[in-house]
Amino acid sequence: MIHGKYGRVLGMVLAGGKGERLMPLTRYRAKPAVPFAAKYRIIDFALSNMVNSGLFSIYCLIQFKSQSLHEHIGKGWQFGSALRGRDFFVNVVPAQMWDGERWYEGTADAIFQNMHLVTLFDADRICIFAADHVYKMDVEQMLAYHMDNNADITVAAYVVPSSEASQFGCIATDAEGRIIDFVEKPAVPPEIPGRPGYSFVSMGNYIFEREILEESVLSDNERKDSTHDFGRDILPMLFKGYKLMAYDFSTNKLPGDDRPYWKDVGSIKAYWEAHMDLLRHPSALSLYNQQWPIRTVSYSDPPGFTYPANDHSCSVDGCLRAEASRVLGAYVRKSVLSRNCVINSGSVIEETIIGQNVHIGENCRLRRVIVDAHNVIPDGTSIGFDPEADAERYHVDPSSGLVVVGMPKIQLRKKLQIPGSYENMFTTDGSGF
């Protein structure tokens, strides 16, 4: 448990991202609430890391389309009554608007609007972590590194080949790991000292000493030219006057013969690839380490079921399946089946992510498709084979060719004339959470 030499440590999870590159999966939900790995939400990884590390005082800063995220945390992330108290909580916090009627305008502004929570908790240091990445890490090891180096700020750094680092915000360090520069998407990324061909990129996870955090976000709020973002505005202003350290994420050790994992799932392609990572054995991202569980809401759904039907045999090969998923006389390969989905006889499903409560009819063919929750795919439907036909009916990701079937449109019981922009909610494909 995080205590003792660490002082009072507060976790603040940044969960207000729009996730526009994940559209249409984020049309009606925030990016951290997007389903992942059949039964989880993306935010479950950040929260599991903190709780598994012994950090039990957590605020989740929410904003856009937050209802499903709010419900998810309320159902699955509350401590029992015997544990609830000043130091045991996972609470959601919308924009407080202490400084005028405005939403969070950046990661630093989200903290600025909630500095009263830091004061009320009497925090000594604050772990500010992203909720929109899929990652596994022991936060206490990063905190120990922060303390051992007497750092003012520590930034989690991911090692990538320098040839791939240009798409990220890069961190330049000296031989001791002290940050000497931040470079946004450089043409020539700075290499890690002693590791030619590799560079550090920021993971968006930070540990701040309280005094430094207070000073930096308050002064940043006064700057009219700031975007109020830690990586873009605050950290590049601080490394010359304060001790900023880069924590090498690759040194993180997990119990249970496991290894750390991090992936930015901010695009449809990356989201799909992260799921495909899960379907390898051994997988780079393990969900089966009992010493480092990924926690989420538990539902009283029945077990999954597989059975031949209508003279069709049944085959499920290399799949991840959640509770109550049913495969009835269908062939399913290298796919992810979420809670309460049904795949009927004669259908062939390959390299596809099926959301919860999806019903796939008979004799359907789906390949490299993401089907969001609550959809009904009619008998005989083919998706993923004809790009032009798919583009007329669904969203086709231009960078990968993946097809995304958004959630079904809202159905009114009575046909109404709906004025203004609200009408768009009833004419685009998608509803529910």
C-alpha positions in Angstrom: 0.0 0.0 0.0 1.2 3.5 -0.8 2.0 5.2 2.5 4.9 6.0 4.9 7.7 7.6 3.0 5.4 8.6 0.2 3.3 10.8 2.4 -0.3 11.5 1.4 -0.7 10.6 -2.3 -3.7 11.5 -4.3 -4.6 10.0 -7.7 -6.3 12.2 -10.3 -7.4 10.3 -13.4 -7.9 12.5 -16.5 -11.1 11.0 -18.0 -12.6 13.9 -19.9 -11.3 13.2 -23.4 -13.6 13.4 -26.4 -11.8 10.7 -28.4 -12.8 12.2 -31.8 -10.5 9.8 -33.7 -12.5 6.9 -32.3 -15.8 8.0 -33.9 -18.4 6.6 -34.1 -17.5 4.6 -30.9 -17.4 7.9 -29.1 -20.5 9.5 -30.5 -22.5 8.8 -27.4 -19.8 8.1 -24.8 -16.5 9.5 -23.6 -13.3 7.8 -24.8 -12.5 6.3 -21.3 -15.9 4.7 -21.4 -15.4 2.9 -24.7 -15.7 -0.9 -24.2 -12.5 -2.9 -24.4 -11.7 -6.6 -24.3 -15.2 -8.0 -24.2 -16.1 -6.9 -20.6 -14.1 -3.8 -19.6 -14.0 -0.1 -20.3 -10.8 1.7 -21.2 -10.7 3.5 -17.8 -10.6 0.2 -16.0 -6.9 -0.2 -16.8 -5.9 3.2 -15.2 -8.0 2.5 -12.1 -6.8 -1.1 -11.8 -3.2 0.1 -11.9 -3.8 2.5 -9.1 -5.8 0.2 -6.9 -3.4 -2.8 -7.5 -0.5 -0.4 -6.6 -2.1 0.5 -3.2 -3.4 3.9 -4.2 -7.0 4.1 -3.0 -7.7 7.9 -3.0 -8.8 8.6 -6.6 -10.7 11.3 -8.4 -11.8 10.8 -12.0 -12.2 14.1 -13.8 -15.0 13.6 -16.3 -16.5 15.9 -18.9 -17.9 15.0 -22.3 -20.7 12.5 -22.8 -20.0 11.2 -19.3 -23.2 9.5 -18.3 -22.1 5.9 -19.1 -18.7 6.6 -17.5 -20.4 7.9 -14.4 -22.6 4.9 -14.2 -19.8 2.5 -14.8 -17.6 3.9 -12.0 -20.7 4.1 -9.7 -21.5 0.4 -10.2 -18.1 -1.1 -10.2 -15.6 1.1 -8.4 -17.0 1.9 -5.0 -15.4 0.6 -1.8 -17.6 -1.2 0.7 -19.0 0.7 3.6 -16.3 -0.6 6.0 -13.6 0.9 3.8 -15.2 4.2 2.7 -13.6 7.2 4.2 -11.2 10.1 3.7 -8.5 7.8 2.2 -10.6 5.2 0.4 -12.7 6.5 -2.5 -13.0 6.5 -6.3 -15.1 9.6 -7.1 -16.2 11.2 -10.3 -15.7 15.0 -10.7 -17.2 17.1 -13.5 -15.9 20.5 -14.4 -16.4 22.7 -11.3 -16.4 26.0 -13.1 -14.9 27.9 -10.1 -13.3 30.3 -12.5 -16.2 31.0 -14.8 -18.7 29.0 -16.7 -16.4 26.9 -18.9 -15.5 23.2 -19.4 -12.0 21.8 -18.9 -9.9 23.5 -21.5 -6.9 21.1 -21.3 -5.3 18.6 -18.9 -3.8 21.3 -16.8 -7.0 23.2 -16.6 -8.8 20.1 -15.4 -6.4 20.0 -12.4 -6.7 23.8 -11.9 -10.5 23.6 -11.6 -10.1 20.9 -8.9 -7.2 22.2 -6.8 -9.6 22.5 -3.9 -9.7 18.7 -3.9 -5.9 18.6 -3.5 -6.2 21.0 -0.6 -9.1 19.1 1.1 -7.2 15.8 0.9 -4.0 17.5 2.1 -1.9 15.8 -0.6 1.8 15.8 -0.5 2.2 14.5 -4.1 -0.3 13.9 -6.8 -0.3 11.1 -9.5 -2.0 12.5 -12.6 -2.7 9.6 -15.0 -4.4 9.3 -18.3 -7.7 7.3 -18.5 -7.7 6.9 -22.3 -4.8 4.4 -22.8 -4.7 0.7 -22.3 -1.8 0.0 -20.0 -0.6 -2.1 -17.0 2.0 -0.6 -14.6 2.9 -0.6 -10.9 2.4 3.1 -9.9 4.3 2.6 -6.7 7.5 1.8 -8.6 7.3 5.1 -10.4 6.5 6.8 -7.1 9.6 5.2 -5.5 11.7 6.4 -8.5 10.3 9.9 -8.0 11.2 9.9 -4.3 14.6 8.3 -4.7 15.6 11.0 -7.2 14.2 13.9 -5.1 12.2 14.9 -8.3 9.8 17.8 -8.5 8.0 16.1 -11.3 8.3 12.7 -12.8 7.1 11.8 -16.3 6.4 8.2 -17.4 8.4 7.6 -20.6 7.8 4.8 -23.1 10.7 3.5 -25.2 10.1 3.4 -29.0 12.4 3.1 -32.0 13.5 6.5 -33.0 12.2 5.9 -36.5 8.7 5.7 -35.0 9.0 8.5 -32.4 8.2 11.4 -34.7 4.4 10.9 -34.2 4.7 11.5 -30.4 5.8 14.1 -28.0 9.4 13.2 -27.3 11.5 13.6 -24.1 15.2 14.4 -24.2 17.2 13.3 -21.1 20.7 13.3 -19.8 22.5 10.1 -18.8 20.9 10.2 -15.3 17.4 10.4 -16.7 16.9 14.1 -16.0 14.7 15.8 -18.6 16.5 18.4 -20.6 14.0 19.1 -23.3 10.5 18.4 -24.7 10.1 18.2 -28.4 6.6 17.8 -30.0 6.7 15.4 -33.0 10.3 16.2 -34.1 11.6 15.2 -37.5 14.7 13.9 -35.8 13.8 12.5 -32.3 16.3 12.8 -29.5 17.8 9.4 -28.6 18.1 7.9 -25.2 21.7 8.3 -23.9 23.4 4.9 -24.2 20.6 3.5 -26.3 21.2 4.5 -29.9 18.2 4.1 -32.1 15.6 4.5 -29.3 13.7 7.5 -27.9 11.5 8.3 -25.0 7.9 9.4 -25.6 5.6 10.8 -23.0 2.8 8.5 -21.8 0.8 11.3 -20.3 1.3 10.1 -16.7 2.9 12.4 -14.2 3.8 12.6 -10.5 3.9 16.2 -9.1 5.1 17.5 -5.8 2.1 19.5 -4.5 3.8 22.8 -4.3 5.1 22.6 -7.9 1.6 21.6 -9.1 -0.1 24.4 -7.4 2.4 27.0 -8.7 2.4 25.7 -12.3 -1.3 25.4 -12.8 -2.1 28.7 -11.2 0.4 30.5 -13.3 -0.6 28.7 -16.4 -4.2 29.8 -15.9 -3.1 33.4 -16.1 -1.5 32.9 -19.5 -3.8 33.9 -22.3 -1.7 32.1 -25.0 -1.7 28.8 -23.2 -3.7 25.7 -24.3 -3.6 24.6 -20.6 -2.0 21.3 -21.4 0.7 19.6 -19.3 2.7 18.2 -22.2 2.3 21.2 -24.5 2.5 24.1 -22.1 3.5 23.4 -18.5 6.3 20.8 -18.6 8.3 22.6 -21.4 8.2 25.7 -19.2 9.5 23.9 -16.0 12.4 21.6 -16.9 14.9 24.4 -16.8 14.0 25.6 -13.3 12.9 22.4 -11.6 14.1 18.8 -11.4 12.0 16.8 -13.9 12.8 13.1 -14.2 11.8 10.5 -16.9 10.7 7.2 -15.5 11.6 4.4 -17.9 8.4 2.4 -18.2 10.3 -0.6 -19.5 11.9 -1.0 -16.0 8.4 -1.5 -14.4 8.0 -5.0 -13.0 4.7 -6.7 -12.4 4.0 -9.7 -10.1 2.9 -13.0 -11.5 5.6 -13.3 -14.2 3.9 -10.5 -16.1 5.2 -7.6 -18.0 4.1 -4.0 -18.4 2.0 -3.0 -21.4 1.0 0.4 -22.9 -0.9 1.2 -26.0 -2.5 4.5 -27.1 -5.9 3.3 -28.5 -6.8 6.7 -29.7 -7.6 5.6 -33.3 -9.9 2.9 -34.8 -6.8 1.1 -36.2 -5.0 1.2 -32.8 -8.1 0.1 -31.0 -8.6 -2.9 -33.3 -4.8 -3.8 -33.1 -4.9 -3.7 -29.3 -7.7 -6.3 -29.4 -5.8 -8.4 -31.8 -2.9 -8.3 -29.4 -5.2 -10.0 -26.9 -5.9 -12.9 -29.2 -2.2 -14.1 -29.4 -0.8 -16.7 -27.0 1.2 -15.7 -25.1 -0.3 -12.2 -25.4 1.7 -9.0 -24.8 -1.4 -7.9 -22.7 -2.4 -10.6 -20.3 -5.8 -10.4 -18.6 -5.2 -13.6 -16.6 -2.7 -12.5 -14.0 -4.4 -13.1 -10.7 -1.8 -11.0 -8.9 -2.5 -8.0 -11.1 -6.2 -8.3 -12.0 -8.0 -5.8 -14.3 -11.0 -4.9 -12.3 -14.4 -3.9 -13.7 -18.2 -4.1 -13.0 -19.4 -7.6 -12.4 -22.8 -8.6 -13.8 -24.9 -11.7 -13.0 -24.9 -12.9 -16.6 -25.0 -16.6 -17.4 -21.9 -18.3 -18.8 -21.0 -18.4 -22.5 -22.5 -21.1 -24.7 -21.4 -22.8 -27.9 -23.6 -25.3 -29.8 -24.3 -26.6 -33.3 -27.6 -25.4 -34.7 -29.7 -25.9 -37.9 -27.4 -28.6 -39.3 -24.4 -26.3 -38.9 -21.4 -27.3 -36.9 -19.8 -24.8 -34.5 -16.3 -23.6 -34.2 -14.7 -20.9 -32.0 -11.0 -20.5 -32.6 -8.7 -18.0 -30.9 -11.4 -15.8 -29.4 -11.9 -13.7 -26.3 -15.4 -14.2 -24.9 -17.4 -12.5 -22.2 -20.3 -13.8 -20.1 -23.5 -14.9 -21.9 -22.0 -14.8 -25.4 -23.6 -17.5 -27.5 -22.3 -19.0 -30.7 -25.0 -21.2 -32.3 -23.9 -23.1 -35.4 -21.4 -20.4 -36.5 -17.7 -20.2 -37.3 -15.9 -17.5 -35.3 -12.1 -17.0 -35.6 -9.8 -14.5 -34.0 -12.6 -12.3 -32.7 -13.8 -10.6 -29.5 -17.3 -11.4 -28.2 -18.8 -9.1 -25.6 -21.5 -9.8 -23.1 -24.8 -11.1 -24.2 -24.0 -11.2 -27.9 -25.5 -13.9 -30.1 -24.1 -15.3 -33.4 -26.5 -17.5 -35.3 -26.1 -20.5 -37.6 -24.2 -20.3 -40.9 -22.5 -17.1 -40.0 -18.7 -16.6 -40.4 -17.0 -14.0 -38.2 -13.3 -13.3 -38.6 -11.0 -10.7 -36.9 -14.1 -8.8 -35.6 -15.0 -7.1 -32.4 -18.6 -7.7 -31.3 -20.1 -5.3 -28.8 -22.6 -6.2 -26.0 -26.1 -7.2 -26.8 -25.4 -7.6 -30.5 -27.5 -10.1 -32.4 -26.0 -11.4 -35.6 -28.4 -13.3 -37.8 -28.0 -16.4 -39.9 -25.6 -16.7 -42.8 -23.8 -13.5 -42.2 -20.2 -12.8 -43.1 -18.1 -10.2 -41.2 -14.4 -9.7 -41.6 -12.3 -7.0 -39.9 -15.4 -5.2 -38.5 -16.2 -3.4 -35.2 -19.9 -3.8 -34.3 -20.8 -1.5 -31.5 -23.3 -2.4 -28.8 -27.1 -3.1 -29.3 -26.9 -3.7 -33.0 -29.0 -6.3 -34.9 -27.3 -7.6 -38.0 -29.9 -9.0 -40.4 -29.7 -12.5 -41.9 -27.4 -12.8 -44.9 -25.5 -9.5 -44.3 -21.9 -9.2 -45.5 -19.6 -6.6 -44.0 -15.9 -6.1 -44.7 -15.8 -7.5 -48.3 -17.1 -4.6 -50.5 -15.6 -1.2 -49.4 -17.9 0.8 -51.6 -21.1 -0.9 -50.3 -19.7 -0.7 -46.7 -19.1 3.0 -47.1 -22.7 3.6 -48.0 -24.0 2.0 -44.9 -21.3 2.2 -42.2 -18.2 4.1 -41.2 -15.0 2.9 -43.0 -11.8 4.0 -41.3 -9.7 5.5 -44.0 -6.3 4.6 -42.5 -7.0 0.9 -42.0 -10.1 -0.1 -44.1 -11.8 -1.4 -40.9 -15.6 -1.1 -40.9 -17.3 0.3 -37.8 -21.0 -0.3 -37.3 -22.2 2.4 -34.9 -24.9 1.9 -32.4 -28.4 1.9 -33.8 -30.3 5.1 -34.1 -32.7 6.2 -31.3 -36.2 4.9 -31.8 -39.1 7.1 -30.8 -42.4 5.5 -30.0 -44.2 8.4 -31.7 -43.1 10.1 -34.8 -42.3 13.7 -34.0 -40.9 16.8 -35.6 -37.8 17.6 -33.6 -36.5 21.1 -33.9 -32.9 22.2 -34.1 -29.6 20.3 -33.7 -31.3 17.8 -31.3 -32.8 16.2 -34.4 -29.3 14.9 -35.3 -29.4 12.5 -32.4 -32.3 10.7 -34.0 -31.0 10.6 -37.5 -27.4 9.4 -37.1 -26.7 5.8 -36.3 -26.1 5.3 -32.6 -27.8 5.4 -29.3 -27.3 3.9 -25.9 -24.0 3.5 -24.2 
